[in-house]
Amino acid sequence: MLSIGRILFFMQQYHKQLKKKWGTLLLLFLFPIVLIGLLLGLVAGLLLPEENSPIRVALVDEDQTKESLLFGMLLEENATGNPFLQFVSLTEADAEELMERNEISTYFSFPEGFTADLYEGKSVTIPIVGNPAKQTESFVVKELVESMTRYIAAAQANILTINDYAKKTDLSKQERQELMFQQFMDFTLYTLGKDKLLDEEVITNVATSSPMHYYVLAGWFIVLSVWLLAIYSVLGKEEHRSMVVRMQLFGVTLWQRLFARMLVVLAYSLVLAAVLFFIIDRVVRFELFAIDYGRFGLFTALYGLLFVVGAALIDVWVTSRKMGLLLQSLFLFLMILTSGALIPTLYFPQAVQGLLPYLFSYESMRWMIDIVLEGRNYADFTALTVYAISGLVFVWCSTRLKEGWGR
């Protein structure tokens, strides 16, 4: 109880300290919004594709069977009117020529014997050739084709099963071929006619399909991060050795002071972020229900807590105030960058993308996007909660160690 009383006392002192600096707080509230708004406008202009420049993909059909022709035809029709993706059927030579002129991003082909291998149960390979000058677009198409091959593998299993049973009947070879073709058509119509392939693999890039909402949310996330560090820095001040010794004599620990500071920073930042999000919501109109606001608020609180934990750890172990502020600024930049708020993570190298799920900034931003932009109706707080508890324990252990060494 005595420890809680001291934490509450220091929270009150930090609160009074911020009230005296209301002019600084007003500047902290407005300046990041203007600066980050300009920065995100520049980034969005550089990264977003033009409206009249969809990703062009060429399909090279070397098999020339009625099945491959049907698949290619439906693939082209399915992409008609799509502002982000366009399919064209070409020969390999024409596709190579257009790629050299940077008029297509990628081409893939149905090799000779594709249909025969499909019916006979052999492994089906679809070669993909990407444009080195359009690596991001080529990666998107690669994901699309890989999704398509998974559907083909599923269809192949169904077709082979039906063919196996059909061989045990009185059906002739021609009738069995017609039956398998019918199954192929059903699979093709199911995969492409329902827009499953394109919707799931291409249009889910919300940074291009809903750029205004994405970058507004990203800007809010960056502003929140800047406020967390800015308010944390405003509350920091040099403590003379004599004052530290005096507080230790009264039983005041570094953990009590630091935890109180973290709570005040988190409270002020979350209030400011809530006000800003309320204003944004009235302008861009996110389609959220009450439970969505609750989930979104919890992810915001967990992210804010983890951020101040990181700033506090730097404060504990770095004695120089200037060096500590520099490292905290680098920490801020790293969290913003890895979250995907400044640059969508789709543009990161594959090796980096594999590490992102282990970072709390990426996890927080990903769930926020899922809830606000994609209408996700469930949320998993487990990972971030474990990170937050572990971080608090680590900060507590760090303060104990530092005080022990100081004696």
Buried (B, 14 or more C-beta within 10 A) or exposed (E): EEEEEBBEBBBEBBBEBBEEBEEEBEEBBEEBBEEBBEBBEEBBEEBBBEEEEBBBBBBBBBBEBEBBBBBBBBBBEBBEEBEBBBBBBBEBEBBBEBBEEEEBBBBBBBBBBBBEBBBEEEEBEBEBBBBEEBEBBBBBBBBBBEBBBEBBEEBBEBBBEBBEEBEEEEBEEEEBBEBBBEBBBBBBEEBBEEEBBBEEBBBEBBBBBBBEBBBBBBBBBBBBBBBBBBBBBBBBEEEEEEEBEEBBEEEBBBBBBBBBBBBBBBBBBBEBBBEBBEEBBEEEEBEBEEEBBEBBBBBBBBBBBBBBBBBBBBBBEBEEEEEBBEBBEEBBEEBBBBBBBBBBBBBBEEEEBEEBEEBBBBBBBBBBBBBBBEEBEEBEBEBBEEBBEEBBEBBBEBBEEBBEEEE
